[in-house]
Amino acid sequence: MSKTRLTPFSKLLITLIIVGGIGFGLYSLNKSPKLKESISNLGKELPKGYKEVINVGVVTWGGYAGGEYFNEGFKANEQSRFYSEYGFKVNFEVIDDFDASREAFKNGKIDLLWATIDALPTEIEGLSQFDPQVVFQSDWSRGGDAIVARRGINSVSDLKGKKIAVAPMTPSHSFLLWLLDAGDLTLKDVILVEVPSAIDAADAFKSNTVDAAVVWSPDDQDCVTKVPGARVLESTKNASHIIADVFIAKKQFIQEHKEQLVKLYTGWMIGASELNMNEASKTKAAKILSEGLNQPEDFCIGAINNVRLATHGDNLDFFGYNMNYQGVTGEELYNKMKIKYDEIGYNTANARSWRLLASDVVKSANLAGEAHKGEAQKTFKQATPDDLQKEAISTKRVSISFRTGEYLLDENAKQIIDIQFTSIAKAFSNAKIRIEGNTDNTGSKATNIALSKKRAQSVADYLIKQHNMPAERFVIVGNGPDKPVPGCEDATDEKCRAKNRRTDFELISD
């Protein structure tokens, strides 16, 4: 049997075919990122229960910078620390349209979705079939939300009867509800002009169709610049514990990917702690946000500075795992807003309880050290004579009954303070509190002034001792009978005298 010999030409032809095949393969690999990725992942087996890519739905907001920074960008990539340290990728999908973001969550295109605890009661029933749970908190708004007002509106009480533009059932709406409450007003006292978003609220304000608007930063400064005499009436710099950004996921997804979510949370918190501690890291994060959000870098720096990026310690506080924490928890905020929205007709009474909403992802993480501690209370300056006369942002009048000539609080008085004011004090934790004691005109003026100051101090002492509020936060004033309620200046009847025996809680800037 003879052997077939290849001619030199045949050998050359076979060689060309082989080289061409390799070249075509390399060309195809270069043109197909998916093929390239699948080949690069050969032999890399993800742990059981891991997704190759976790999709996170976000909006144009600085509070998610910790995760985007740790990810080295918005898109899933191999430079991500999530990938290098934990073996999976993360994709941040920017969906600024609210309804579109919820639809993406429902149909599974998004695994984790942004929400705010204050507004969650208004939408949780619509998501109930997916059994959503809160995975972790990403931030507190600290200047990202503000209320701008026209010339002549200098306090919350000046909003009475005015037109206010606001996006309903959003963090803007929540902020307005809290501010009105702090100023002894309700939505019935103002004219609400509903708009689709905070951006539209700013447009309404600049077009002179409303007297005030709840807007986002940097639109607040744009409104002040473009509307003569306008001012920022209040922002979440003072109202520091009202708008809490969180991420939710379907309960089944959490159960199936628990270990992976703990690692996602851990990496996110490491990223947030680095941004909180290091300006160079923050500059890098601004560049990442600039590219991912298609916004200028200075806008992105401002967006990051207008939030408190939550640490692991903040999350332990928020979810109620720190028994020594006396600030605002997620449960308190959620339940408070459920009541507030139900009172104005949004039917949130049947919204699921917090116990069913809170996942245990945060509790399962293990992060220690100074960088991961919870936020400390603000350090206030000692009260000055100027604080006695400083213009108040808002005034909350609370009737506290004292026995004649006495100034110590009884249990009923303490309960009234807690029901009517303590939650406001915690929500506006970066504002000073001026407590003004007032009496009727029975007895000598000098005696009443001294007594009213002691009564105001006893209220402050209760808040300091019971709720761990800084003593320097309080400004104590004793008015005696000198500031009667309008209409009760003469105080000739017992009804008016009772109104004048009150305590005024005023929020003032530090």
CORBELHU-V857622 format. One record per backbone hydrogen bond with DSSP energy under -1.0 kcal/mol. NH is the residue of the N-H (numbers start at 1). CO is the residue of the C=O. Records with the same first field share a line. If there is no record, write none. Layout:
BEGIN
NH=CO + CO
END
This chain:
BEGIN
11=7
12=8
13=9
14=10
15=11
16=12
17=13
18=14
19=15
20=16
21=17
22=18
23=19
24=20
25=21
26=22
27=23
28=24
29=25
30=26
31=27
32=28
36=32
37=33
38=34
39=35
40=36
41=37
42=39
44=41
50=47
54=89
56=91
57=112
58=93
61=59
65=62
68=64
69=65
70=66
71=67
72=69
73=68
81=70
84=80
85=81
86=82
87=83
88=82
89=52
91=54
92=74
93=56
95=58
101=97
102=98
103=99
104=100
105=101
106=102
107=103
109=104
110=104
111=55
112=55
113=248
114=57
115=246
117=244
120=116
122=119
123=120
124=120
128=125
130=127
131=128
133=249
134=357
135=247
138=245
139=245
140=308
141=243
142=306
144=306
146=215
147=234
148=213
149=231
150=211
153=150
156=393
159=156
160=157
161=189
162=159
164=191
165=212
166=193
174=170
175=171
176=172
177=173
178=174
179=175
180=176
181=177
182=178
183=179
184=181
185=180
189=186
190=187
191=162
193=164
195=166
201=197
202=198
203=199
204=200
205=201
206=202
207=203
208=205
209=204
211=163
212=163
213=148
214=165
215=146
217=144
222=218
223=219
224=220
225=221
226=222
227=223
230=227
231=149
233=147
234=147
236=145
238=235
239=235
240=238
241=427
245=139
246=115
247=136
248=113
249=133
251=131
254=250
255=251
256=252
257=253
261=257
262=258
263=259
264=260
265=261
266=262
267=263
268=264
269=265
270=266
271=267
272=268
273=269
274=270
275=271
276=272
277=273
278=274
282=278
283=279
284=280
285=281
286=282
287=283
288=284
289=285
290=286
291=287
292=288
293=289
295=290
300=296
301=297
302=298
303=299
304=300
305=301
306=302
307=304
308=140
310=138
313=372
315=311
316=312
317=313
318=314
319=315
320=317
321=316
325=322
330=318
333=329
334=330
335=331
336=332
337=333
338=334
339=335
340=336
341=337
342=338
343=339
345=342
346=341
351=348
358=354
359=134
364=360
365=362
372=369
373=370
387=384
390=386
393=507
396=505
398=503
406=403
414=410
415=411
416=412
417=413
418=414
419=415
420=416
421=417
422=417
425=421
426=422
427=423
428=424
430=238
431=428
432=508
433=473
434=506
435=475
436=504
437=477
438=502
439=480
448=444
449=445
450=446
451=447
452=448
453=449
454=450
455=451
456=452
457=453
458=454
459=455
460=456
461=457
462=458
463=459
464=460
465=461
466=462
467=463
469=463
473=470
474=471
475=433
477=435
479=437
482=479
488=485
497=493
498=494
499=495
500=496
501=497
502=500
503=398
504=436
505=396
506=434
507=394
508=432
END
